[in-house]
Amino acid sequence: MRVRNIKISIKSDEELFNEVKDVMGKLHKGRKVTKHEGVSFASFEAMRKVLTEERLRILKTIRKNHPQSIYELAKLLHRDIKNTFNDVKFLADAGLIELKKTKDGREKTTPMVNYEKILLEIPV
């Protein structure tokens, strides 16, 4: 696994639309488009709703302990399995956690954090 950083940015709908429009224009002209990874939010408040203290603790615990299932993660965090599952699913939907499903007898979902740092970019 290659370790990387993940970039989080605050972008208005207009900025995001202009970025997509620029990429589509380059693709239409056959020009090369550089790949960039990251997660964008419309506002700082929207980002704060996703990156709560508890969800940051989940990210850190996954990164440090590499739990093999969400159940194991809940035990490490001393949290209810349902609440842990909901937070993990939310973080996965936001692109901050990868989920790997395996079936070794019983099906389980392994949460993974494949980056070392979250870099926050806020335009002023």
C-alpha positions as protocol buffer text, in pm:
chain_id: "A"
residue {
  index: 1
  type: MET
  ca { x: 0 y: 0 z: 0 }
}
residue {
  index: 2
  type: ARG
  ca { x: 136 y: 338 z: -102 }
}
residue {
  index: 3
  type: VAL
  ca { x: 85 y: 594 z: 170 }
}
residue {
  index: 4
  type: ARG
  ca { x: -33 y: 937 z: 62 }
}
residue {
  index: 5
  type: ASN
  ca { x: -191 y: 1253 z: 192 }
}
residue {
  index: 6
  type: ILE
  ca { x: -550 y: 1348 z: 119 }
}
residue {
  index: 7
  type: LYS
  ca { x: -644 y: 1704 z: 35 }
}
residue {
  index: 8
  type: ILE
  ca { x: -967 y: 1857 z: 159 }
}
residue {
  index: 9
  type: SER
  ca { x: -1078 y: 2184 z: 7 }
}
residue {
  index: 10
  type: ILE
  ca { x: -1361 y: 2430 z: 45 }
}
residue {
  index: 11
  type: LYS
  ca { x: -1505 y: 2518 z: -296 }
}
residue {
  index: 12
  type: SER
  ca { x: -1822 y: 2693 z: -395 }
}
residue {
  index: 13
  type: ASP
  ca { x: -2055 y: 2528 z: -644 }
}
residue {
  index: 14
  type: GLU
  ca { x: -1936 y: 2781 z: -904 }
}
residue {
  index: 15
  type: GLU
  ca { x: -1569 y: 2696 z: -845 }
}
residue {
  index: 16
  type: LEU
  ca { x: -1641 y: 2324 z: -869 }
}
residue {
  index: 17
  type: PHE
  ca { x: -1846 y: 2373 z: -1187 }
}
residue {
  index: 18
  type: ASN
  ca { x: -1565 y: 2580 z: -1346 }
}
residue {
  index: 19
  type: GLU
  ca { x: -1311 y: 2312 z: -1256 }
}
residue {
  index: 20
  type: VAL
  ca { x: -1524 y: 2037 z: -1413 }
}
residue {
  index: 21
  type: LYS
  ca { x: -1588 y: 2256 z: -1719 }
}
residue {
  index: 22
  type: ASP
  ca { x: -1212 y: 2311 z: -1760 }
}
residue {
  index: 23
  type: VAL
  ca { x: -1141 y: 1936 z: -1739 }
}
residue {
  index: 24
  type: MET
  ca { x: -1416 y: 1853 z: -1987 }
}
residue {
  index: 25
  type: GLY
  ca { x: -1281 y: 2116 z: -2229 }
}
residue {
  index: 26
  type: LYS
  ca { x: -931 y: 1966 z: -2210 }
}
residue {
  index: 27
  type: LEU
  ca { x: -1067 y: 1615 z: -2265 }
}
residue {
  index: 28
  type: HIS
  ca { x: -1274 y: 1732 z: -2563 }
}
residue {
  index: 29
  type: LYS
  ca { x: -961 y: 1884 z: -2720 }
}
residue {
  index: 30
  type: GLY
  ca { x: -766 y: 1562 z: -2655 }
}
residue {
  index: 31
  type: ARG
  ca { x: -532 y: 1729 z: -2407 }
}
residue {
  index: 32
  type: LYS
  ca { x: -389 y: 1553 z: -2106 }
}
residue {
  index: 33
  type: VAL
  ca { x: -562 y: 1610 z: -1773 }
}
residue {
  index: 34
  type: THR
  ca { x: -362 y: 1575 z: -1454 }
}
residue {
  index: 35
  type: LYS
  ca { x: -524 y: 1354 z: -1194 }
}
residue {
  index: 36
  type: HIS
  ca { x: -577 y: 1494 z: -849 }
}
residue {
  index: 37
  type: GLU
  ca { x: -737 y: 1328 z: -553 }
}
residue {
  index: 38
  type: GLY
  ca { x: -923 y: 1492 z: -273 }
}
residue {
  index: 39
  type: VAL
  ca { x: -1253 y: 1579 z: -119 }
}
residue {
  index: 40
  type: SER
  ca { x: -1427 y: 1913 z: -159 }
}
residue {
  index: 41
  type: PHE
  ca { x: -1694 y: 2072 z: 56 }
}
residue {
  index: 42
  type: ALA
  ca { x: -1919 y: 2366 z: -27 }
}
residue {
  index: 43
  type: SER
  ca { x: -1846 y: 2537 z: 305 }
}
residue {
  index: 44
  type: PHE
  ca { x: -1641 y: 2512 z: 621 }
}
residue {
  index: 45
  type: GLU
  ca { x: -1961 y: 2427 z: 810 }
}
residue {
  index: 46
  type: ALA
  ca { x: -2031 y: 2134 z: 577 }
}
residue {
  index: 47
  type: MET
  ca { x: -1678 y: 2004 z: 633 }
}
residue {
  index: 48
  type: ARG
  ca { x: -1719 y: 2034 z: 1012 }
}
residue {
  index: 49
  type: LYS
  ca { x: -2035 y: 1822 z: 995 }
}
residue {
  index: 50
  type: VAL
  ca { x: -1835 y: 1543 z: 830 }
}
residue {
  index: 51
  type: LEU
  ca { x: -1510 y: 1575 z: 1026 }
}
residue {
  index: 52
  type: THR
  ca { x: -1638 y: 1569 z: 1382 }
}
residue {
  index: 53
  type: GLU
  ca { x: -1405 y: 1488 z: 1673 }
}
residue {
  index: 54
  type: GLU
  ca { x: -1550 y: 1135 z: 1691 }
}
residue {
  index: 55
  type: ARG
  ca { x: -1505 y: 1071 z: 1319 }
}
residue {
  index: 56
  type: LEU
  ca { x: -1147 y: 1196 z: 1336 }
}
residue {
  index: 57
  type: ARG
  ca { x: -1094 y: 950 z: 1624 }
}
residue {
  index: 58
  type: ILE
  ca { x: -1231 y: 675 z: 1398 }
}
residue {
  index: 59
  type: LEU
  ca { x: -985 y: 770 z: 1121 }
}
residue {
  index: 60
  type: LYS
  ca { x: -692 y: 772 z: 1364 }
}
residue {
  index: 61
  type: THR
  ca { x: -791 y: 438 z: 1518 }
}
residue {
  index: 62
  type: ILE
  ca { x: -823 y: 271 z: 1177 }
}
residue {
  index: 63
  type: ARG
  ca { x: -486 y: 413 z: 1068 }
}
residue {
  index: 64
  type: LYS
  ca { x: -310 y: 307 z: 1388 }
}
residue {
  index: 65
  type: ASN
  ca { x: -473 y: -30 z: 1468 }
}
residue {
  index: 66
  type: HIS
  ca { x: -582 y: -165 z: 1124 }
}
residue {
  index: 67
  type: PRO
  ca { x: -901 y: -336 z: 1249 }
}
residue {
  index: 68
  type: GLN
  ca { x: -1018 y: -626 z: 1033 }
}
residue {
  index: 69
  type: SER
  ca { x: -1387 y: -538 z: 1067 }
}
residue {
  index: 70
  type: ILE
  ca { x: -1620 y: -260 z: 1175 }
}
residue {
  index: 71
  type: TYR
  ca { x: -1713 y: -475 z: 1475 }
}
residue {
  index: 72
  type: GLU
  ca { x: -1347 y: -487 z: 1580 }
}
residue {
  index: 73
  type: LEU
  ca { x: -1323 y: -109 z: 1529 }
}
residue {
  index: 74
  type: ALA
  ca { x: -1627 y: -53 z: 1753 }
}
residue {
  index: 75
  type: LYS
  ca { x: -1463 y: -263 z: 2025 }
}
residue {
  index: 76
  type: LEU
  ca { x: -1138 y: -65 z: 1998 }
}
residue {
  index: 77
  type: LEU
  ca { x: -1334 y: 260 z: 2028 }
}
residue {
  index: 78
  type: HIS
  ca { x: -1563 y: 130 z: 2305 }
}
residue {
  index: 79
  type: ARG
  ca { x: -1861 y: 238 z: 2094 }
}
residue {
  index: 80
  type: ASP
  ca { x: -2191 y: 90 z: 1988 }
}
residue {
  index: 81
  type: ILE
  ca { x: -2154 y: -113 z: 1665 }
}
residue {
  index: 82
  type: LYS
  ca { x: -2451 y: 57 z: 1493 }
}
residue {
  index: 83
  type: ASN
  ca { x: -2321 y: 410 z: 1559 }
}
residue {
  index: 84
  type: THR
  ca { x: -1971 y: 308 z: 1452 }
}
residue {
  index: 85
  type: PHE
  ca { x: -2108 y: 150 z: 1133 }
}
residue {
  index: 86
  type: ASN
  ca { x: -2307 y: 465 z: 1052 }
}
residue {
  index: 87
  type: ASP
  ca { x: -2001 y: 689 z: 1101 }
}
residue {
  index: 88
  type: VAL
  ca { x: -1777 y: 457 z: 897 }
}
residue {
  index: 89
  type: LYS
  ca { x: -2033 y: 447 z: 615 }
}
residue {
  index: 90
  type: PHE
  ca { x: -2062 y: 826 z: 624 }
}
residue {
  index: 91
  type: LEU
  ca { x: -1683 y: 867 z: 605 }
}
residue {
  index: 92
  type: ALA
  ca { x: -1664 y: 612 z: 322 }
}
residue {
  index: 93
  type: ASP
  ca { x: -1936 y: 797 z: 128 }
}
residue {
  index: 94
  type: ALA
  ca { x: -1732 y: 1117 z: 175 }
}
residue {
  index: 95
  type: GLY
  ca { x: -1425 y: 942 z: 30 }
}
residue {
  index: 96
  type: LEU
  ca { x: -1221 y: 941 z: 352 }
}
residue {
  index: 97
  type: ILE
  ca { x: -1232 y: 565 z: 421 }
}
residue {
  index: 98
  type: GLU
  ca { x: -1205 y: 269 z: 186 }
}
residue {
  index: 99
  type: LEU
  ca { x: -1416 y: -36 z: 265 }
}
residue {
  index: 100
  type: LYS
  ca { x: -1301 y: -381 z: 160 }
}
residue {
  index: 101
  type: LYS
  ca { x: -1557 y: -659 z: 176 }
}
residue {
  index: 102
  type: THR
  ca { x: -1428 y: -1011 z: 236 }
}
residue {
  index: 103
  type: LYS
  ca { x: -1601 y: -1342 z: 283 }
}
residue {
  index: 104
  type: ASP
  ca { x: -1401 y: -1577 z: 499 }
}
residue {
  index: 105
  type: GLY
  ca { x: -1685 y: -1788 z: 628 }
}
residue {
  index: 106
  type: ARG
  ca { x: -1877 y: -1485 z: 746 }
}
residue {
  index: 107
  type: GLU
  ca { x: -1885 y: -1167 z: 537 }
}
residue {
  index: 108
  type: LYS
  ca { x: -1704 y: -874 z: 694 }
}
residue {
  index: 109
  type: THR
  ca { x: -1613 y: -522 z: 594 }
}
residue {
  index: 110
  type: THR
  ca { x: -1260 y: -399 z: 663 }
}
residue {
  index: 111
  type: PRO
  ca { x: -1223 y: -21 z: 695 }
}
residue {
  index: 112
  type: MET
  ca { x: -898 y: 124 z: 559 }
}
residue {
  index: 113
  type: VAL
  ca { x: -734 y: 466 z: 579 }
}
residue {
  index: 114
  type: ASN
  ca { x: -465 y: 479 z: 311 }
}
residue {
  index: 115
  type: TYR
  ca { x: -319 y: 820 z: 386 }
}
residue {
  index: 116
  type: GLU
  ca { x: -109 y: 973 z: 662 }
}
residue {
  index: 117
  type: LYS
  ca { x: -237 y: 1330 z: 671 }
}
residue {
  index: 118
  type: ILE
  ca { x: -538 y: 1537 z: 582 }
}
residue {
  index: 119
  type: LEU
  ca { x: -435 y: 1864 z: 420 }
}
residue {
  index: 120
  type: LEU
  ca { x: -695 y: 2140 z: 441 }
}
residue {
  index: 121
  type: GLU
  ca { x: -708 y: 2408 z: 173 }
}
residue {
  index: 122
  type: ILE
  ca { x: -931 y: 2709 z: 233 }
}
residue {
  index: 123
  type: PRO
  ca { x: -941 y: 2989 z: -23 }
}
residue {
  index: 124
  type: VAL
  ca { x: -954 y: 3343 z: 115 }
}
